[in-house]
């Protein structure tokens, strides 16, 4: 049995020596590697934060002291150390541990978030509430350097410095978000890490101490602490100091002998403190150290080699989107691409390789990205902002106010539209139709397959209005995309089959599910029509006027929340035009959907072929006879 077998709460290792804590770190790191090799997950940042998690729980009396993590990418060690070691093999699996922090999972999970940059605002709220109630626990938050590009992080720093609230902020600086960090502040942190006076000061202090006999031999580690603490006292005048924070750092985030005394010292200040900790993403696992981007959130991999376990298959929708954008950019020099710290996830890294001068990574700053795109469009460029549906939420005001209100021709590539699997509730891309379609001027489309995605992207280039093109996570159908792109009439749907008993109006890849259901129900004597809606805004009104008079009932089908989505748009339109057929909106329920296999949830909510066939047969049976 190892050390972890005896650890159920942080109290179980708070009496450990430094050497025991270092042994514990090795066990935690090995557990993360072996588990994520089977389940996939956010291994890179979590490996980098192992010693940090140990030191934080060692110094602070959690859960009485409140430890706030900025998203859960870096918190796997935290989970293992807080009573979830035995369950850790279930991480990101159906009914298992969440890949992010989850309050109902543990009292140690104080703040749950899947979007970066929220922790400082939340931690400040906790600290102010503590002070108002005359309580005395400590609040410490851990935020990655990548999240420092988020606008609300600086809004929070501004207020924290103004209020001078007792709060410890640990910056986990590994020079990465998902991709390498970009921007002026990333360069500033690099300057802090490489401050030339640091090495010179350490040499001078070491020479001084080595000349004093009392500081010899057995107190070598204490000497190192003194040298580090002298550095923290000397380095002033940086941006954090100017904002009113006491600054400690930069500190080796893998050196427990330095981490622990500095964190303990920071806790004693009666005001805001920044502890700048430098870590290595993927620490302790050579393949992850050498390829930190690939090991940010990989699927299963071989531990011995680090080789990803991937099934052969067709290109993903993200790849098709990026490759199509490259084709467009070759003939349209005004096209530029924007990402918010997700070049690899959106596959815009492919675009970047061919057009580095027309590619912009703005960091974790979706709000800025949207308004930056608006400015580019105002200046005569054709910006394409590829962003996950879940992260587009963060830029809603900018889409409304800066893009749509000014009616600027920005193209939004809404990636991961629909269920996303292991990332769970905070990442499900199932709300974008509801929050976009109420906004004037924007047009919204989703193709049934990767061929239609290409058609929509080419056609969107001619639109004088904002356009959102949705596409799901994962692989397409493997269609041949080598030929020229067929022109597409903007705003047009596709009537694939007529059906007098009911007609399914389907959106996106669920069109193919509808066609399969049609064949099943045909064998049972039920005539089912199928329409590939393709457009949510505008709806193809002419097609609806053709279809609806010839069918007894209507079913709308979408991988989106039921409230406010495609089905709602159809129902509103039907009511406004006097159609009175029964309508079934088959979509996702009004609840946050947890992590688990996409197919499982599609089946649970009646969106797979067999489940939908049963549901529609029952729906028809309940209708009054004509």
C-alpha positions as CSV (number, residue, x, y, z in Angstrom):
1,X,0.0,0.0,0.0
2,X,1.2,3.5,-0.8
3,X,0.8,6.8,1.0
4,X,-2.4,7.6,-0.9
5,X,-4.2,4.5,0.5
6,X,-4.1,6.2,3.9
7,X,-5.1,9.7,2.9
8,X,-8.8,10.5,3.1
9,X,-8.6,14.2,4.0
10,X,-5.7,16.7,3.9
11,X,-5.4,16.2,7.7
12,X,-3.8,12.9,6.9
13,X,-0.7,14.4,5.4
14,X,-0.4,17.8,7.3
15,X,2.2,16.2,9.6
16,X,4.3,14.8,6.8
17,X,8.0,15.8,6.3
18,X,9.1,17.4,3.1
19,X,10.5,14.1,1.9
20,X,7.2,12.4,2.6
21,X,5.3,15.1,0.7
22,X,7.6,14.7,-2.2
23,X,6.9,10.9,-2.2
24,X,3.2,11.7,-2.1
25,X,3.6,14.0,-5.1
26,X,5.1,11.1,-7.0
27,X,2.2,8.8,-6.2
28,X,-0.4,11.5,-7.1
29,X,1.3,12.1,-10.4
30,X,1.5,8.4,-11.3
31,X,-2.2,8.1,-10.4
32,X,-3.1,10.9,-12.8
33,X,-1.1,9.4,-15.6
34,X,-2.4,5.9,-15.3
35,X,-6.0,7.0,-14.9
36,X,-6.1,9.5,-17.8
37,X,-4.4,7.1,-20.0
38,X,-7.6,5.0,-19.8
39,X,-10.2,7.7,-19.5
40,X,-8.7,10.8,-21.2
41,X,-8.9,14.1,-19.5
42,X,-7.0,17.2,-18.6
43,X,-3.6,15.7,-17.7
44,X,-1.1,18.4,-18.6
45,X,-2.2,21.2,-16.3
46,X,-3.0,18.8,-13.5
47,X,0.4,17.2,-13.6
48,X,1.9,20.7,-13.4
49,X,-0.1,21.6,-10.2
50,X,0.6,18.5,-8.1
51,X,3.0,20.1,-5.7
52,X,0.9,23.2,-5.6
53,X,-2.2,21.3,-4.6
54,X,-0.3,19.5,-1.9
55,X,1.3,22.7,-0.5
56,X,-2.1,24.5,-0.5
57,X,-3.8,21.8,1.5
58,X,-0.8,21.5,3.7
59,X,-0.7,25.2,4.7
60,X,-4.4,26.0,4.6
61,X,-7.0,24.3,6.9
62,X,-9.3,23.2,4.1
63,X,-12.3,22.9,4.0
64,X,-12.7,25.5,6.7
65,X,-10.3,27.8,4.7
66,X,-11.9,28.3,1.2
67,X,-9.8,27.1,-1.7
68,X,-11.1,28.4,-5.1
69,X,-9.7,26.9,-8.3
70,X,-10.1,28.7,-11.6
71,X,-11.6,25.8,-13.6
72,X,-10.8,22.2,-12.9
73,X,-8.1,21.6,-15.6
74,X,-5.4,21.9,-12.9
75,X,-7.3,20.3,-10.0
76,X,-7.0,16.5,-10.4
77,X,-4.4,16.3,-7.6
78,X,-6.9,18.4,-5.4
79,X,-9.5,15.7,-6.0
80,X,-7.2,12.9,-5.2
81,X,-6.1,14.5,-1.9
82,X,-9.6,15.3,-0.7
83,X,-11.2,11.9,-0.3
84,X,-11.7,10.9,-4.0
85,X,-8.6,8.7,-4.6
86,X,-10.7,5.5,-4.8
87,X,-13.2,7.0,-7.2
88,X,-10.6,8.8,-9.3
89,X,-10.6,6.0,-12.0
90,X,-14.3,7.1,-12.8
91,X,-13.3,10.7,-13.7
92,X,-15.3,12.0,-16.7
93,X,-17.1,8.7,-17.0
94,X,-20.9,8.3,-16.8
95,X,-22.0,8.7,-13.2
96,X,-18.4,9.1,-12.1
97,X,-16.3,12.1,-10.9
98,X,-16.6,15.3,-12.8
99,X,-13.6,16.4,-14.8
100,X,-14.1,19.9,-13.3
101,X,-14.8,21.0,-9.7
102,X,-18.3,20.1,-8.5
103,X,-19.8,21.4,-5.3
104,X,-22.2,18.5,-4.8
105,X,-19.2,16.2,-5.2
106,X,-17.2,17.4,-2.2
107,X,-17.1,20.1,0.5
108,X,-13.6,20.8,-0.7
109,X,-14.9,22.0,-4.1
110,X,-15.8,25.5,-3.2
111,X,-16.3,27.0,-6.7
112,X,-17.3,25.1,-9.8
113,X,-16.5,26.5,-13.3
114,X,-15.6,25.3,-16.7
115,X,-14.8,28.7,-18.1
116,X,-11.5,30.4,-17.1
117,X,-11.2,33.7,-15.4
118,X,-14.1,33.6,-12.9
119,X,-12.2,32.6,-9.8
120,X,-11.0,36.0,-8.6
121,X,-14.5,37.5,-8.7
122,X,-16.0,34.5,-6.9
123,X,-13.2,34.5,-4.3
124,X,-13.5,38.2,-3.7
125,X,-17.2,37.7,-3.1
126,X,-16.5,34.9,-0.6
127,X,-13.9,37.1,1.2
128,X,-16.1,40.1,1.4
129,X,-19.0,38.0,2.7
130,X,-16.6,36.5,5.3
131,X,-15.6,40.0,6.5
132,X,-19.2,41.2,6.6
133,X,-20.1,38.2,8.9
134,X,-17.0,38.8,11.1
135,X,-15.7,35.3,10.2
136,X,-12.0,34.5,10.1
137,X,-11.3,31.8,7.6
138,X,-8.8,32.4,4.8
139,X,-9.7,32.5,1.1
140,X,-7.1,31.5,-1.5
141,X,-7.6,31.2,-5.2
142,X,-5.5,29.5,-7.9
143,X,-5.7,31.0,-11.4
144,X,-3.6,30.1,-14.4
145,X,-1.6,32.7,-16.3
146,X,-3.7,32.0,-19.4
147,X,-6.8,33.2,-17.5
148,X,-5.2,36.5,-16.8
149,X,-6.1,37.5,-20.3
150,X,-9.8,37.3,-19.4
151,X,-11.4,40.7,-19.0
152,X,-13.2,39.9,-15.8
153,X,-10.0,38.8,-14.1
154,X,-8.8,42.4,-14.4
155,X,-12.1,43.8,-13.3
156,X,-11.7,41.6,-10.2
157,X,-8.1,42.7,-9.6
158,X,-9.2,46.3,-9.8
159,X,-11.8,45.9,-7.1
160,X,-9.6,43.7,-4.9
161,X,-6.8,46.3,-5.0
162,X,-9.4,49.0,-4.2
163,X,-11.0,47.2,-1.3
164,X,-7.7,45.8,0.0
165,X,-9.5,42.6,1.0
166,X,-7.6,39.8,2.8
167,X,-7.2,37.3,0.0
168,X,-4.4,35.2,-1.5
169,X,-4.1,34.8,-5.2
170,X,-1.8,32.1,-6.5
171,X,-0.9,32.6,-10.2
172,X,-0.1,29.1,-11.6
173,X,2.2,30.2,-14.4
174,X,3.1,27.5,-16.9
175,X,3.2,29.8,-20.0
176,X,0.1,28.0,-21.4
177,X,-3.6,28.1,-21.5
178,X,-4.5,25.3,-23.9
179,X,-2.1,26.6,-26.5
180,X,0.9,28.7,-25.6
181,X,-0.1,32.0,-24.2
182,X,-0.1,35.2,-26.3
183,X,-0.2,38.9,-25.6
184,X,1.5,41.6,-23.8
185,X,0.8,40.3,-20.3
186,X,2.2,36.9,-21.1
187,X,5.4,38.7,-22.1
188,X,5.3,40.6,-18.8
189,X,5.1,37.4,-16.8
190,X,8.1,36.1,-18.9
191,X,10.0,39.2,-17.9
192,X,9.3,38.6,-14.2
193,X,10.4,35.0,-14.6
194,X,13.7,36.1,-16.2
195,X,14.4,39.1,-14.1
196,X,18.2,39.3,-14.2
197,X,18.5,40.7,-10.7
198,X,17.0,37.5,-9.3
199,X,19.9,35.2,-10.2
200,X,22.5,37.9,-9.2
201,X,20.8,38.5,-5.8
202,X,20.7,34.7,-5.1
203,X,24.5,34.4,-5.8
204,X,25.3,37.4,-3.6
205,X,23.2,36.1,-0.7
206,X,24.6,32.6,-1.0
207,X,28.2,33.9,-0.9
208,X,27.2,36.0,2.2
209,X,25.6,33.1,4.0
210,X,28.3,30.5,3.1
211,X,30.8,32.8,4.8
212,X,29.0,32.6,8.1
213,X,29.7,29.3,9.9
214,X,26.4,29.0,11.7
215,X,24.6,28.8,8.3
216,X,26.6,25.7,7.2
217,X,25.7,22.1,6.3
218,X,22.5,21.0,8.0
219,X,20.7,24.3,7.4
220,X,21.1,24.3,3.7
221,X,17.4,24.2,3.0
222,X,16.8,27.0,5.4
223,X,19.3,29.1,3.5
224,X,17.4,28.5,0.3
225,X,14.2,29.8,1.9
226,X,16.0,32.9,3.1
227,X,17.4,33.6,-0.3
228,X,13.9,33.3,-1.9
229,X,12.2,35.4,0.8
230,X,14.9,38.1,0.3
231,X,14.0,38.1,-3.4
232,X,10.3,38.5,-2.7
233,X,11.1,41.5,-0.4
234,X,13.3,43.2,-3.0
235,X,11.3,42.8,-6.2
236,X,8.8,45.7,-6.0
237,X,7.2,48.1,-8.5
238,X,5.6,45.4,-10.6
239,X,2.0,45.7,-11.9
240,X,0.6,43.8,-8.9
241,X,2.4,46.0,-6.4
242,X,1.1,49.0,-8.2
243,X,-2.5,47.7,-7.9
244,X,-2.1,47.3,-4.1
245,X,-1.1,43.7,-3.8
246,X,1.9,42.2,-1.9
247,X,3.8,40.2,-4.5
248,X,5.8,37.0,-3.8
249,X,7.6,35.4,-6.7
250,X,8.4,34.1,-9.1
251,X,8.6,30.8,-7.2
252,X,9.5,27.3,-8.3
253,X,6.1,25.6,-8.2
254,X,7.6,22.1,-7.9
255,X,9.8,22.9,-4.9
256,X,7.7,22.1,-1.8
257,X,10.5,23.4,0.5
258,X,10.0,26.9,-0.9
259,X,6.3,26.7,-1.6
260,X,5.1,25.9,1.9
261,X,6.9,28.7,3.8
262,X,5.9,31.3,1.2
263,X,2.2,30.3,1.2
264,X,2.3,30.3,5.0
265,X,3.8,33.7,5.0
266,X,1.3,35.0,2.4
267,X,-1.6,33.9,4.6
268,X,-0.5,36.2,7.4
269,X,-0.9,39.4,5.5
270,X,-3.9,41.6,6.2
271,X,-4.6,42.5,2.6
272,X,-4.4,41.1,-0.9
273,X,-1.4,39.0,-1.8
274,X,-0.2,37.5,-5.1
275,X,2.0,34.4,-5.1
276,X,3.5,33.9,-8.5
277,X,4.3,30.2,-9.0
278,X,6.1,28.9,-12.1
279,X,5.1,25.3,-13.0
280,X,5.7,23.0,-16.0
281,X,2.7,21.7,-17.8
282,X,2.8,17.9,-18.0
283,X,5.5,17.8,-15.2
284,X,6.8,14.3,-14.5
285,X,5.5,12.6,-17.7
286,X,7.9,13.1,-20.6
287,X,5.5,12.9,-23.5
288,X,3.3,15.5,-21.8
289,X,6.3,17.8,-21.1
290,X,7.4,17.6,-24.7
291,X,3.9,18.0,-26.2
292,X,1.9,20.2,-23.7
293,X,-0.7,21.2,-26.3
294,X,-1.5,17.6,-27.3
295,X,-1.7,16.6,-23.7
296,X,-4.0,19.4,-22.5
297,X,-7.1,17.3,-22.7
298,X,-6.3,14.1,-24.7
299,X,-8.3,11.0,-25.1
300,X,-6.9,7.6,-24.0
301,X,-3.2,7.1,-24.6
302,X,-0.4,4.5,-24.1
303,X,1.5,5.2,-20.9
304,X,4.8,3.8,-22.1
305,X,5.0,5.8,-25.3
306,X,2.5,8.6,-24.9
307,X,0.9,7.6,-28.2
308,X,-2.7,8.6,-28.5
309,X,-5.2,5.8,-28.9
310,X,-7.3,7.0,-31.8
311,X,-9.8,5.2,-34.0
312,X,-9.4,5.8,-37.7
313,X,-12.2,7.9,-39.1
314,X,-13.3,10.8,-41.2
315,X,-12.1,14.3,-40.5
316,X,-13.9,16.2,-37.7
317,X,-16.3,19.0,-38.4
318,X,-13.7,21.4,-37.0
319,X,-11.2,20.2,-39.5
320,X,-13.6,20.6,-42.4
321,X,-14.5,24.1,-41.2
322,X,-10.8,25.2,-41.1
323,X,-9.9,23.5,-44.4
324,X,-12.9,25.2,-46.1
325,X,-11.9,28.6,-44.6
326,X,-8.4,28.1,-46.0
327,X,-9.9,27.4,-49.5
328,X,-11.9,30.6,-49.2
329,X,-9.0,32.7,-47.9
330,X,-6.9,31.7,-50.9
331,X,-9.3,33.6,-53.2
332,X,-10.5,36.2,-50.7
333,X,-7.6,38.2,-49.2
334,X,-10.0,40.1,-46.9
335,X,-10.8,36.9,-44.9
336,X,-9.1,36.7,-41.5
337,X,-9.6,34.1,-38.7
338,X,-9.9,34.7,-35.0
339,X,-9.7,32.3,-32.0
340,X,-9.8,32.9,-28.3
341,X,-6.9,30.6,-27.1
342,X,-8.3,27.6,-29.0
343,X,-6.3,27.3,-32.3
344,X,-5.9,23.5,-31.9
345,X,-9.4,22.8,-30.6
346,X,-11.0,24.8,-33.4
347,X,-8.4,23.5,-35.9
348,X,-7.6,27.1,-36.9
349,X,-4.0,26.1,-36.3
350,X,-4.3,24.7,-39.9
351,X,-5.3,28.2,-41.1
352,X,-2.5,29.8,-39.1
353,X,0.1,27.7,-40.8
354,X,-0.9,28.9,-44.2
355,X,-1.9,32.4,-43.3
356,X,0.0,33.5,-40.2
357,X,-0.5,37.2,-40.9
358,X,-4.3,36.7,-41.2
359,X,-4.7,34.7,-38.0
360,X,-5.3,36.2,-34.6
361,X,-5.3,34.4,-31.2
362,X,-6.5,36.9,-28.6
363,X,-6.1,34.6,-25.6
364,X,-8.9,33.7,-23.2
365,X,-10.8,36.9,-24.2
366,X,-14.0,36.0,-26.0
367,X,-15.6,39.4,-25.4
368,X,-12.7,41.1,-26.9
369,X,-12.6,38.6,-29.8
370,X,-16.2,39.4,-30.8
371,X,-15.7,43.2,-30.7
372,X,-12.3,42.9,-32.4
373,X,-14.2,41.0,-35.2
374,X,-16.7,43.8,-35.4
375,X,-14.0,46.4,-35.8
376,X,-12.3,44.3,-38.5
377,X,-15.6,44.0,-40.4
378,X,-16.2,47.8,-40.0
379,X,-12.8,48.3,-41.6
380,X,-13.7,46.2,-44.7
381,X,-12.3,42.8,-43.6
382,X,-14.3,39.6,-43.4
383,X,-13.6,38.2,-40.0
384,X,-14.4,34.6,-39.0
385,X,-14.5,33.9,-35.3
386,X,-14.4,30.2,-34.6
387,X,-15.5,29.5,-31.0
388,X,-17.0,26.7,-29.0
389,X,-20.7,27.2,-28.3
390,X,-20.1,27.2,-24.6
391,X,-17.5,30.0,-24.9
392,X,-19.6,32.1,-27.2
393,X,-21.9,32.6,-24.2
394,X,-19.1,34.7,-22.7
395,X,-19.4,37.2,-25.6
396,X,-23.2,37.6,-25.7
397,X,-23.3,41.3,-25.0
398,X,-20.6,42.0,-27.7
399,X,-22.5,39.9,-30.2
400,X,-25.7,41.8,-29.5
401,X,-24.3,45.3,-29.1
402,X,-21.2,45.5,-31.3
403,X,-21.9,43.0,-34.1
404,X,-25.6,42.7,-34.5
405,X,-26.7,46.2,-33.6
406,X,-24.2,47.6,-36.1
407,X,-25.3,44.8,-38.6
408,X,-21.7,43.9,-39.4
409,X,-20.8,40.9,-41.6
410,X,-19.0,38.8,-39.0
411,X,-19.1,35.0,-39.4
412,X,-19.3,33.1,-36.2
413,X,-18.2,29.4,-36.5
414,X,-20.1,27.9,-33.6
415,X,-18.1,24.8,-32.8
416,X,-19.1,21.9,-30.4
417,X,-22.8,22.8,-31.0
418,X,-24.7,20.1,-29.1
419,X,-23.6,17.6,-26.5
420,X,-19.9,17.3,-25.8
421,X,-19.4,14.2,-23.7
422,X,-16.8,14.1,-20.9
423,X,-16.6,17.9,-20.3
424,X,-20.1,17.9,-19.0
425,X,-22.5,20.5,-17.9
426,X,-20.4,23.7,-18.2
427,X,-19.4,22.8,-21.7
428,X,-22.6,21.5,-23.4
429,X,-23.2,23.6,-26.5
430,X,-27.0,23.6,-26.2
431,X,-28.0,27.2,-25.5
432,X,-26.7,29.2,-28.5
433,X,-29.8,29.0,-30.6
434,X,-31.9,30.4,-27.8
435,X,-29.6,33.3,-27.0
436,X,-28.8,34.1,-30.7
437,X,-32.1,33.9,-32.5
438,X,-33.8,36.7,-30.5
439,X,-31.2,39.2,-31.7
440,X,-32.0,41.2,-34.8
441,X,-29.9,41.0,-38.0
442,X,-28.2,37.7,-37.2
443,X,-28.7,34.7,-39.5
444,X,-28.3,31.1,-38.1
445,X,-27.7,27.9,-40.0
446,X,-26.6,24.3,-39.4
447,X,-25.9,21.8,-42.1
448,X,-26.9,18.1,-42.0
449,X,-23.3,17.0,-42.7
450,X,-19.8,18.2,-43.5
451,X,-20.6,18.9,-47.2
452,X,-23.4,21.3,-46.1
453,X,-21.0,22.9,-43.6
454,X,-18.7,23.8,-46.5
455,X,-21.6,25.1,-48.6
456,X,-22.9,27.3,-45.7
457,X,-19.4,28.7,-45.1
458,X,-18.9,29.7,-48.7
459,X,-22.4,31.1,-49.0
460,X,-22.0,33.1,-45.7
461,X,-19.3,35.1,-47.4
462,X,-21.8,36.8,-49.6
463,X,-24.1,37.8,-46.7
464,X,-24.1,41.5,-45.6
465,X,-25.3,40.5,-42.1
466,X,-23.8,38.6,-39.1
467,X,-24.0,34.9,-39.6
468,X,-23.7,32.0,-37.1
469,X,-22.9,28.6,-38.5
470,X,-23.3,25.7,-36.0
471,X,-21.5,22.4,-36.3
472,X,-21.1,19.5,-33.8
473,X,-18.1,18.0,-32.0
474,X,-16.6,14.9,-33.6
475,X,-16.2,13.4,-37.0
476,X,-18.4,14.0,-40.0
477,X,-19.9,11.2,-42.1
478,X,-16.9,10.7,-44.3
479,X,-18.3,12.3,-47.4
480,X,-16.2,13.0,-50.5
481,X,-15.2,16.6,-50.3
482,X,-12.8,16.7,-53.1
483,X,-15.1,18.2,-55.7
484,X,-16.2,21.8,-56.1
485,X,-18.6,23.2,-53.5
486,X,-22.2,23.1,-54.8
487,X,-23.8,26.6,-54.5
488,X,-26.5,26.8,-51.8
489,X,-29.5,29.1,-51.8
490,X,-29.3,31.1,-48.6
491,X,-32.3,30.5,-46.3
492,X,-33.5,27.4,-48.1
493,X,-34.3,24.1,-46.4
494,X,-34.6,20.7,-48.1
495,X,-37.8,18.6,-48.3
496,X,-36.3,15.1,-48.4
497,X,-39.5,13.0,-48.1
498,X,-43.3,13.6,-47.8
499,X,-45.3,12.0,-45.0
500,X,-49.1,12.4,-44.4
501,X,-49.0,11.0,-40.9
502,X,-46.3,13.3,-39.5
503,X,-43.4,15.3,-40.7
504,X,-40.0,15.6,-38.9
505,X,-38.4,19.0,-39.3
506,X,-34.8,18.2,-38.3
507,X,-31.7,20.3,-37.7
508,X,-28.1,19.3,-38.3
509,X,-26.9,15.7,-38.4
510,X,-30.2,14.6,-36.8
511,X,-31.6,14.8,-40.3
512,X,-30.0,11.4,-40.8
513,X,-31.7,10.1,-37.6
514,X,-35.0,11.3,-39.0
515,X,-34.5,9.5,-42.3
516,X,-33.7,6.2,-40.4
517,X,-36.8,6.7,-38.3
518,X,-38.8,7.2,-41.4
519,X,-37.7,3.8,-42.7
520,X,-38.5,2.0,-39.4
521,X,-42.0,3.5,-39.2
522,X,-42.7,2.9,-42.8
523,X,-42.6,-0.8,-42.1
524,X,-45.3,-0.2,-39.5
525,X,-47.6,1.5,-41.9
526,X,-46.8,5.1,-40.7
527,X,-46.0,7.7,-43.4
528,X,-43.3,10.0,-42.1
529,X,-42.0,13.1,-44.0
530,X,-38.5,14.6,-43.4
531,X,-37.3,18.1,-43.9
532,X,-33.7,19.2,-43.5
533,X,-34.4,22.7,-42.0
534,X,-30.9,23.9,-42.4
535,X,-31.8,27.4,-41.3
536,X,-33.1,28.5,-37.9
537,X,-33.1,32.2,-38.8
538,X,-34.6,32.9,-41.3
539,X,-36.8,29.8,-41.4
540,X,-37.6,28.7,-45.0
541,X,-41.2,30.0,-44.9
542,X,-42.0,29.0,-48.5
543,X,-41.0,25.4,-47.8
544,X,-43.0,25.3,-44.5
545,X,-46.1,26.5,-46.5
546,X,-45.5,23.6,-48.9
547,X,-45.1,21.0,-46.3
548,X,-47.4,21.7,-43.4
549,X,-50.8,21.5,-45.3
550,X,-49.9,17.9,-46.3
551,X,-49.1,16.4,-42.9
552,X,-51.2,15.5,-39.8
553,X,-48.6,16.3,-37.2
554,X,-45.2,17.9,-36.8
555,X,-42.1,16.9,-34.9
556,X,-39.1,19.2,-34.6
557,X,-35.7,17.6,-33.9
558,X,-32.6,19.3,-32.5
559,X,-29.6,18.7,-30.3
560,X,-30.3,21.9,-28.3
561,X,-32.2,22.9,-25.2
562,X,-36.0,22.8,-25.8
563,X,-36.6,26.3,-24.5
564,X,-36.1,28.9,-27.1
565,X,-34.5,26.7,-29.7
566,X,-35.4,25.6,-33.3
567,X,-38.6,23.9,-32.2
568,X,-39.7,27.1,-30.5
569,X,-39.0,29.1,-33.6
570,X,-41.2,26.7,-35.7
571,X,-44.0,26.7,-33.1
572,X,-44.0,30.5,-33.0
573,X,-44.1,30.6,-36.8
574,X,-46.9,28.1,-37.1
575,X,-49.0,29.9,-34.5
576,X,-48.5,33.2,-36.3
577,X,-49.6,31.7,-39.7
578,X,-52.7,29.8,-38.5
579,X,-51.4,26.2,-38.5
580,X,-53.0,24.1,-35.8
581,X,-51.4,20.6,-36.2
582,X,-50.1,19.0,-33.0
583,X,-46.4,19.7,-32.5
584,X,-43.8,17.7,-30.6
585,X,-40.6,19.5,-29.9
586,X,-38.0,16.8,-29.4
587,X,-35.0,18.4,-27.9
588,X,-32.9,18.4,-24.7
589,X,-34.6,19.1,-21.4
590,X,-34.5,22.2,-19.2
591,X,-31.7,20.9,-17.0
592,X,-27.9,21.0,-16.8
593,X,-26.8,17.8,-18.5
594,X,-23.9,16.1,-16.8
595,X,-20.8,14.4,-18.3
596,X,-21.1,11.1,-20.1
597,X,-21.2,9.6,-23.6
598,X,-23.1,11.6,-26.1
599,X,-25.0,8.6,-27.4
600,X,-26.2,7.8,-23.9
601,X,-27.8,11.2,-23.5
602,X,-29.2,11.2,-27.0
603,X,-30.9,7.9,-26.2
604,X,-32.1,9.1,-22.8
605,X,-33.8,12.1,-24.4
606,X,-35.3,10.4,-27.4
607,X,-32.8,11.6,-30.0
608,X,-31.5,8.2,-31.3
609,X,-33.1,6.2,-34.0
610,X,-34.7,3.5,-31.9
611,X,-35.7,5.8,-29.1
612,X,-37.3,8.4,-31.5
613,X,-39.1,5.7,-33.4
614,X,-40.8,4.4,-30.2
615,X,-41.6,8.0,-29.1
616,X,-43.2,9.0,-32.4
617,X,-45.3,5.8,-32.6
618,X,-46.6,6.6,-29.1
619,X,-47.1,10.3,-30.0
620,X,-49.3,9.3,-33.0
621,X,-51.2,6.8,-31.1
622,X,-52.3,9.5,-28.6
623,X,-53.6,11.9,-31.3
624,X,-57.4,11.9,-31.9
625,X,-58.4,10.1,-35.1
626,X,-58.9,12.3,-38.1
